[in-house]
Amino acid sequence: MRLDARGMTIALAIVLAMWGCKELPPRDTDRLPDWSDGMDTDTDTDSDSDTDTDTDTDTLPANPFALTAAPDVRYDTRLEETSVGTPCAVVPGETAADYVDMDCTLDIAELDLYGNALDFDFIVAAGLCEFVVYWHYMYEAWEVGIGPTEVSWSIDGAGNIFNPVNATTNGSPICEYDYSRLYLDAPNCCLGTYILTITDVASPADPQISPPLFWGGVPSDCYDGAAFHDPEAIYTNDGWPVARILYLNQDSWTKRFHWDLLATDYYSNVPLANYYDPADHGGTMPAGFTGDWARPYYTFQCYDHAEELLAQLKLSVREWNEQSEFYDEGDPDTTGTEPVTNLPIDDRMDWATGTPGNTTWIEFLQ
């Protein structure tokens, strides 16, 4: 059984989840109702910024709110407005009536992402934003769900268990979302509570009935993505990365975002590459993006004093299977084998190959 998003709220819409596993309130992911709980607030903008970033801004607007490719890394990337090819930059207006947004894509060859790093720059010109808020992409790697509400078994005179319901024959409750009982290093993603009823055949009219017991799942253990690998990540007590809020007071601000290579810990590029083609997923998105705490994009927002949203940039990172296609801006998802070695052209999985369709989770394939 999947968690029903219609019955859930968010205590903080921009926080990448701020509640514990024992309670699942309804949520609203569109607005930002409270800055104070679970936000990392930084008023010392100099300590978090790199005002000397040598970014070529010749093609940017005069007063940009922008994301740009890092100019000083030793490999090529592109960062542009999605499907347009113009700079990933907007100029926020003075009021919410002038709100502007843009979808952008960072293109990178698959081995550069896997074996080098991910870098890009964020530029906020003076006179634009009272506050800047940003958070990073994360997804549900293991399906999170609510366990059964009733567990029971009977015991005969010799102490043997029989007639187990949602339990094993040795008296262990079973939830399909508790993967830790099946695989080493897998998480428990089972939420909710259950009542345990144990019936002794010697006194069937007087069963032992427990108070509500928690299944014990920890949702944050079931998620992964760039939000968890941000070198500057700050976590809640429940293990969730929080969004960052900075008070700029309309000052200019620039920052380099950096993630280390994936090769040391992963098989695929999925933890940093959030791009997907709906055609690969039944016309919709990967199942991991539908999780109740999922954040499909690297997101950057500009606010005024009254928390009115003035501008937003949403970034997708797309890895390319062939260098020639990358430079020709052709097909990022070519398949087949290399002509001499017969090694696959698609060497590192992205969402297209990691979870084709929309009903499977990436789990150990990341």
Disulfide bonds with the S-S distance in Angstrom:
Cys88-Cys104 2.05
Cys129-Cys302 2.07
Cys175-Cys190 2.04
Cys189-Cys222 2.01
